[in-house]
Amino acid sequence: MLAKLPTGSYTVYARYKTEEQHQAVTVSGSGHQRLSFRFGIQ
């Protein structure tokens, strides 16, 4: 997923079936960040 967000701190949530994960991210002046979520295969 791509999202255009203003500079700041965010918490990103992702869910697959019954498993939920979250990660904190800070978007700086460049505006680019990369997050990776890995879920077990059920």
Helices and strands as residue ranges (DSSP letters): E 8-16, E 19-27
